[in-house]
Amino acid sequence: SYVAELKSDGVSVSLVYRGGLFERAATRGDGSVGDDISANVKTIGSVPLRLNGDFAPDEEVEVRGEIYMPRSAFEKMNEEREEAGEPPLANPRNAAAGSLKLLDPKAAAKRPLNIFLYWLRMREDAMPDTHFDCLARIREMGLRVEPNMARLDGIERLASHLETWETRRSELDYETDGIVIKVDSRARQRALGGTSRHPRFAIAFKYPPEQK
């Protein structure tokens, strides 16, 4: 079994909760050290400050995902900028990244940002056995996951799924350039391991860039 998730084009972030309460948020940076963007992330309406469920006071939960700006919100913001005589922003990804770097959280709160989470770390005895069930757990805790994710048995069904979304992705209200494919079983993920840079159980399938 594989899990296929549409790859939203935004800013990679890590959120940490302790005892079910929001503690901090950071960008991925170089993979070891990122920027603390907690103040700005707390202003995003779809990021809960308290998770659903019961957690021990010191229990740590980390979720990783992508902060993005919806296409419709980006277009509206650019219209307002042009009316105000300001230069338009290049694309939704740059707009999201710039919003997270704003020094004033009140200014960041006015930016229409959203988030999808795709990775979970919590105490091992509470971790589900499959990636698909990890995504379900993330959603149960009150966090957003990519709504078109699918669990697919066999490479033929996966190939058909990739073909379907090559055209359908244009209907979405967020930028996506491909689909991330992961082996569903966490036991098989551990067996496959990874290199110093990439896991061997996941790969990004990229669609050809749009030509205009």
C-alpha positions in Angstrom: 0.0 0.0 0.0 1.0 3.5 -0.8 -0.2 6.9 0.4 -0.4 9.7 -2.1 -0.6 13.3 -1.0 -0.8 16.4 -3.2 2.3 18.5 -2.7 1.3 22.0 -1.7 3.8 24.7 -2.7 4.5 26.6 0.5 6.9 26.9 3.4 7.9 23.8 5.3 7.4 24.1 9.1 7.5 22.2 12.3 4.9 22.7 15.1 5.6 21.5 18.6 2.9 21.0 21.2 3.5 20.2 24.9 0.7 18.8 27.0 -1.6 19.5 24.1 -0.7 23.2 24.1 1.1 25.1 21.3 4.7 25.6 22.3 6.6 26.7 19.2 6.9 26.8 15.4 10.0 26.8 13.2 11.0 26.7 9.6 12.9 23.8 8.3 16.0 25.9 7.7 19.0 23.7 6.8 17.3 20.6 8.3 18.8 21.1 11.8 18.4 24.8 12.5 15.5 26.9 11.4 13.9 30.3 12.2 11.5 30.6 15.1 8.2 31.8 13.6 5.9 31.0 16.6 4.4 34.5 17.0 3.3 34.6 13.3 2.1 31.0 13.1 -0.1 31.5 16.2 -2.1 34.1 14.1 -3.1 31.5 11.5 -6.7 30.5 12.1 -6.3 26.9 11.1 -3.4 26.3 13.6 -5.1 25.4 17.0 -3.4 26.6 20.2 -4.8 23.4 21.9 -5.0 19.9 20.4 -8.0 17.7 20.8 -7.4 14.8 23.1 -5.8 14.0 26.4 -2.1 14.5 26.9 0.3 14.2 29.9 1.6 17.6 31.0 5.1 17.1 29.5 4.0 15.0 26.5 5.5 16.4 23.3 3.8 16.1 19.9 5.5 17.4 16.8 3.8 17.8 13.4 5.4 18.9 10.2 3.7 20.4 7.2 3.5 23.2 4.7 2.1 26.8 5.2 0.7 28.2 2.0 -1.4 31.0 0.7 -4.5 30.0 -1.3 -4.6 31.1 -4.9 -7.8 33.1 -4.5 -6.4 35.0 -1.4 -3.2 35.7 -3.2 -5.0 37.2 -6.3 -7.1 39.3 -4.0 -4.1 40.6 -2.1 -2.3 41.5 -5.3 -5.3 43.4 -6.5 -5.3 45.4 -3.2 -1.6 46.0 -3.5 -1.9 47.4 -7.0 -4.7 49.6 -6.0 -2.5 51.0 -3.2 0.3 51.6 -5.7 2.5 48.7 -4.3 4.3 46.2 -6.5 2.5 42.8 -6.8 4.0 39.7 -5.2 5.5 37.2 -7.5 3.7 34.0 -6.5 1.8 32.4 -3.5 4.8 30.7 -2.2 6.9 33.9 -1.9 3.9 35.6 -0.4 3.6 32.9 2.3 7.3 33.0 3.0 7.3 36.8 3.3 4.3 36.8 5.6 6.1 34.4 8.0 9.1 36.8 8.1 7.1 39.9 9.1 8.3 41.3 12.4 4.9 42.4 13.5 2.5 39.5 14.3 -0.5 41.9 13.8 0.6 42.4 10.2 1.1 38.7 9.7 -2.4 38.1 11.1 -3.8 40.1 8.1 -2.2 37.7 5.6 -4.5 34.9 4.5 -2.3 31.8 5.3 -3.3 28.2 5.7 -1.6 24.9 6.5 -1.5 21.2 5.7 0.3 18.8 8.0 1.7 15.5 6.7 4.1 14.1 9.4 3.6 13.1 13.1 5.9 12.4 16.0 4.6 11.5 19.4 5.3 8.8 22.0 5.9 5.5 20.2 3.2 3.5 22.0 0.6 6.1 20.7 1.9 6.1 17.1 -0.4 4.3 14.6 1.1 1.5 12.5 0.5 3.1 9.1 1.2 6.6 7.6 -2.5 6.8 6.5 -3.6 6.3 10.1 -1.0 8.9 11.3 -2.7 11.4 9.0 -6.1 10.4 10.5 -4.6 11.0 14.0 -3.4 14.4 13.0 -6.9 15.3 11.8 -8.4 14.0 15.0 -6.2 16.3 17.0 -7.8 19.3 15.1 -5.1 19.9 12.5 -5.5 20.1 8.8 -4.3 17.4 6.4 -4.4 17.5 2.6 -8.0 16.6 1.8 -7.3 14.6 -1.4 -4.9 12.2 0.2 -5.5 8.6 -0.8 -4.3 5.1 0.2 -3.7 3.0 -2.9 -3.1 -0.8 -3.1 -0.7 -1.7 -5.9 1.4 0.3 -8.3 -1.3 0.2 -11.0 -3.8 2.1 -8.9 -1.1 4.5 -7.9 -0.3 5.2 -11.5 -3.9 5.8 -12.4 -4.2 8.2 -9.4 -1.2 10.2 -10.7 -2.7 10.4 -14.1 -6.0 11.6 -12.8 -4.5 14.5 -10.8 -2.3 15.8 -13.7 -5.4 17.6 -15.0 -7.5 17.9 -11.8 -4.8 19.8 -9.9 -5.7 23.0 -11.8 -9.1 23.0 -10.0 -7.4 23.4 -6.6 -7.2 26.7 -4.7 -3.6 26.1 -3.9 -0.4 25.6 -6.0 0.8 22.1 -6.4 3.5 20.7 -8.7 3.2 17.1 -7.9 2.3 14.3 -5.5 4.3 12.8 -2.6 4.2 9.0 -2.5 5.0 7.2 0.7 5.1 3.5 1.7 2.1 3.2 4.0 3.5 0.7 6.6 5.6 2.3 9.2 7.4 -1.0 9.9 8.4 -1.1 6.2 9.4 2.6 6.3 11.8 1.7 9.2 13.2 -1.3 7.2 13.8 0.9 4.2 15.5 3.6 6.2 17.1 6.5 4.4 20.2 8.4 3.3 21.6 11.3 5.2 19.3 13.6 3.1 16.2 11.6 2.0 14.0 8.7 3.2 14.0 5.7 1.0 10.2 5.1 1.6 9.0 8.4 0.0 9.4 10.1 -3.3 8.0 13.3 -4.9 6.4 12.7 -8.3 6.6 16.0 -10.2 4.3 17.0 -13.1 5.7 18.9 -16.1 5.7 22.6 -15.5 2.7 24.5 -17.1 3.6 26.2 -20.4 1.9 29.5 -21.2 
